[in-house]
Amino acid sequence: MYRERAGILGNEMNKDLTTLFTGRNLIKRDMVDSTNSQLAELLKKQPLSEGTALIASSQSAGRGQSGNSWISKPGKNILVSYVFYPTFLGVENLFYLNMAVSLAVKDYIANLAGESVTVKWPNDIYWKNHKAAGILIETSLQSGIVTQAIIGIGINMNQEIFPAEIPNAISLANILGFPFDLAMEFQSLCSFIEARYLQLQKMDLARIRDEYERSLFRRAQWHTYSDHGRIFNGKIYGVNERGMLILETEEKKILPFDLKQIRFVF
């Protein structure tokens, strides 16, 4: 269940948007289970224009990658899901959507926090060794084409203290030392999302992949990883066409890993 309220989020959150379509149709909620789930339910009942955003003050069951939960203090952060219809993308290029969205959120945060912002594969956004944002993309496919994508984004904005179970979380307020106007930041985020989506729409795939690989957390550095409990040192090279992470091991082997195989050790 959810409750509508504009107070925390602002009555004119998308008033000054400069985008063509991203965020122009805005659905505001106070409490939801998850923004992705709520947007998916709405799409079952009615068509929504491309770039429609559902934004919430808080989530009772926020979701991250691999079934992880997303924990956020009410009214402090950006919790938003967008719907896009990237029918120009074949399933073989599905990971480019992930790369484009990851770059958009990285661009947005780097615009505020500087050059220390990277993408922890596949799509967490880090400031130094701390997680500042997460992304969850859920797609619908038909005849080898991506017909719909619900893109959930959680950005730690004004929350200063995080639960002990997520010790490496950080907010932009932690980084920069002052709070942010969430309405203004939502508008800015929409602009960065749309810029990368339009780049994807032009099928500028080589540039997207190059920028994504150059933005990877720990790229070209020796660090420790876990593969089903086996601890090893590796160096990130990039990703393959399927989106698997490519590492070099100390034995000079170049190996691909999927999300369920590898864990970053801190």
N, C-alpha and C positions, 0 to 999 in steps of 0.2 A: 504493500500500500504506500501511497505517497500523499503529500499535502502540498498544494500550490501556495506559493508565497513569493512576492516580488521584493519584499523589504530588504533582506540580506543581499540579494543579488542586484537590486536596483531596477527601477521601472523602465529605464531606457538603455538597457545594456548594449543594444546594437544600434542605437540612434546615430552614432557618428561613424559607422562602418564605411570603409572605402572599398570593400570587396565587391566583386561582381555578383557573387551568389553565396559564398561561404559565411554562415552565421546570420544571413539576412532573415531567414525564417527561424525564429528563436522560440524554443519552448522552455519555460522556467519552472523548476520544481524546488520545493524545500527539501524534503526527505524522499529518497528512492532506495530500492534495494541496490540496483546498480544502473548507471546511466545507459550502458549498452543494452541491458535487459529491458529497460523502460522504452527505449527507442525502438527496439525490435518488436515489442508488443504493439506500439503505435502503428508501426509499418504493416502489421497484420490487419489493421482495421481501416487504414486509409493511406493513400499515396502521399508522399512528402517530397517536396522539391529538393533537388540536389543541393547539398551544402547545409541542409537543415541541421540545427544544433539543439541538443537537449542538455541543459546545464542545471546542476543541482547544488544546493548548499551542503548536503551531506549524503552519504550512502550507508546503508545498514549492511550491505553485502557486496562491497566493491570488489572487483575481480581484476587480477593481473595475469601475467603469463603462467602457463603450466598449472592452473588451478590455484595459484597463490592469491591471497586476499590483498586488498588495497585499503590501508587504514588512513583516515583523514579526519581531523577535528572539524566539526561543523562550522561553516561560514568562514573558514580560513584559507581555503585553497581553491584552485580551479579544477572542477570535476565536470567534464563535458564529453559528449559523444556526438559525432557528426555522421550523416549518411551521404555517401557518394555512389554514383553509378558508373564505374569505370569499364564500360562495355568495350572500350578500345583495347583492353588488356586480355590477352590469352592466359590460360592457367600456367603456361610455361614462363610467363613474366610476372607471376603473382608476387614474388618477393620484392620486385621493384616498387610496389605500393608500400610495403613496409619500409624500404629504404627512403622513399620520398617523404613519408610521414615522419620518420625518425629525424631526417635532416631538417624538416620544418620546425619541429619542437626544439631540436638542438640550435637552429638558427635563432629562434625566439629567445631562448635562455642565454645564449652567447651574446646576443644584442644587449642584454642587461648585465651579465656576469663576466663577460670577457672570454679570453682564449682558453681557459681551463675546462671548457665544456666538451664532452665527448659522448659517443654513442656506445654504451656497453651492449654488445651483441646479445640478442637481435635488436632490441628497441627500448632499452632503458637509457635515460639521459643522466649522465654523471657530471658533477663538478668536482674535479680532482678525484678522490676516492669515495665520493658520497653521492647517493642517488637523489636526484632532484625531481625526476619525472618518470612516469611509466606510460606505456602505450599498450592497448589491447585491440587488435584488429580481427573482426569476424566477418568472413566473406560468404557470399552465396555464388555458386557456380552453375552454369547451364551450358551444355554442349561445348565445354572447354573454354567458356568466356566468363569473366568476372562480372556478374550482373548487379551485385550490390556489395557495398562494404560499409560496415558500421565501425567507426574508428573512435575508440574510447581513449581519452587522454586525462591523466591526473598529474597536476603540477603542484608541488609544494611551494606555496606562495608566502603565507603569513604565519604558518604554524611554527612555533619556536621549539617545542618539546615533542619528542616522538616516543612511542612505546619501546620498551627494552628489547622486544623481539625484532625490531628493525633498527639496529644500532648505527647503520651507515646512512640513514636518511638525513637530508638537509633541505632547508627551504631557501628561497631567494631572500627572505627577510634575515635569515641567519647569515647568509653570505654578505649582503650589502648593508645590513644594520638598520633598515627602516622598512615599514610596511608598505604594501602596494594597494592601489585602487583596483579591485578585481574586475570592475566593469571596463575600465580602460585597458587592462591587461588582456581581457577576453577579446577585445577588438583588435589588439595588436596580434594576438595569437592567430586569429582568423586570417589576417593578412599574410602571415608566414605560411599557414596551411595552404591557402589558395595559390600562392606563388609556386610552391613545390608541386601542387596538384596540376596546375597548368603546364609546368615543365614535364610532368609525367604524361599529360595528355598529348604533348607534342612528340612523345616517344623519344625524349632526349636521354635514352637509357645509359649510354656510355658515360655521360657526364654524371648522372645520378649515382651510378655504381662507383665511379672514381672518387667522388666527393664523400660518399658513404664510407668507403674503405679507408680513406685518409682521415676520417673522423673517428675511427674505431678506438675505443678505450684499450690501452695496452698495446696498440699496434706496433710491430717491429721491436718489441722489448721482451726480454726473457722474464717470464713470471710462472707462478705455480698454478696448476689446474688439477682437477680430479675427474677421472674417467671411471665411473662405477666403483669408486673407492680407491682406484689406483692413482697415486699422486705422481705427477711428472712435471717437468719444466718444459715450457713451450713458448713459441714466438708466433704471434698472430700475423698472418700474411694478408688475409682478406676473406672473401666469401666466394662460393661458386654460384652457378646459375640457379641452383635450388635453394640458395640462402644458407647452406651449411658453412660453418666456420672452418677456415683452413689454417692449420697450425703446422709449424715445423717443430719436431722434437729434437732433443739433444742427440738422438741417433741419426739425425739428418733425414728423417722421414717426413714427408709432407702428407698430412692426414686431414680428412674432412670429419667434422663432428656435427651432429644435430643437437637440438635443444635438450633432449632427454639424456644425451650421452655425457655432456661435459658441464663441469661446474667451476666457476672462478674461485680460487682460494685467496683469501685476503690475509 
